[in-house]
């Protein structure tokens, strides 16, 4: 029962933080092309790591 309560509170806190972050990002003047480039680069790195099995921290 205690685990369920902790998980529910964690989910509520995560949802609150995501909504707050979305609200702040909506107000800010962001360079969305740069953010998309960085996100694409990270996704490509993980994909190539998965396909080639080269790289990583281990």
C-alpha positions as CSV (number, residue, x, y, z in Angstrom):
1,X,0.0,0.0,0.0
2,X,2.8,2.4,0.9
3,X,4.5,1.7,-2.5
4,X,1.3,2.6,-4.3
5,X,1.0,5.9,-2.5
6,X,4.7,6.7,-3.2
7,X,4.2,5.9,-6.9
8,X,1.0,8.0,-7.1
9,X,2.8,11.0,-5.5
10,X,5.8,10.5,-7.8
11,X,3.5,10.5,-10.9
12,X,1.7,13.6,-9.7
13,X,5.0,15.4,-9.1
14,X,6.3,14.4,-12.5
15,X,3.1,15.6,-14.2
16,X,3.3,18.9,-12.4
17,X,6.9,19.4,-13.4
18,X,6.1,18.5,-17.0
19,X,3.2,21.0,-17.2
20,X,5.3,23.7,-15.5
21,X,8.2,23.1,-18.0
22,X,5.8,23.2,-21.0
23,X,4.4,26.5,-19.7
24,X,7.8,28.0,-19.3
25,X,9.0,26.8,-22.7
26,X,5.9,28.3,-24.3
27,X,6.9,31.7,-23.0
28,X,10.5,31.5,-23.9
29,X,12.0,32.4,-27.3
30,X,13.8,29.2,-28.1
31,X,15.9,28.1,-31.0
32,X,13.9,25.1,-32.0
33,X,16.1,24.2,-34.9
34,X,19.1,23.8,-32.6
35,X,17.1,21.8,-30.1
36,X,15.8,19.5,-32.9
37,X,19.4,19.0,-34.2
38,X,20.6,18.0,-30.8
39,X,17.7,15.7,-30.2
40,X,18.3,14.1,-33.7
41,X,22.0,13.7,-33.0
42,X,21.3,11.9,-29.7
43,X,18.7,9.6,-31.3
44,X,21.1,8.8,-34.1
45,X,23.9,8.0,-31.7
46,X,21.7,5.6,-29.7
47,X,20.5,4.0,-33.0
48,X,24.0,3.5,-34.3
49,X,25.1,2.2,-30.9
50,X,22.3,-0.4,-31.1
51,X,22.9,-1.4,-34.7
52,X,26.7,-1.6,-34.6
53,X,27.2,-2.5,-30.9
54,X,30.2,-0.1,-31.0
55,X,30.6,2.6,-28.4
56,X,29.0,3.3,-25.1
57,X,30.5,3.4,-21.6
58,X,31.1,-0.2,-21.0
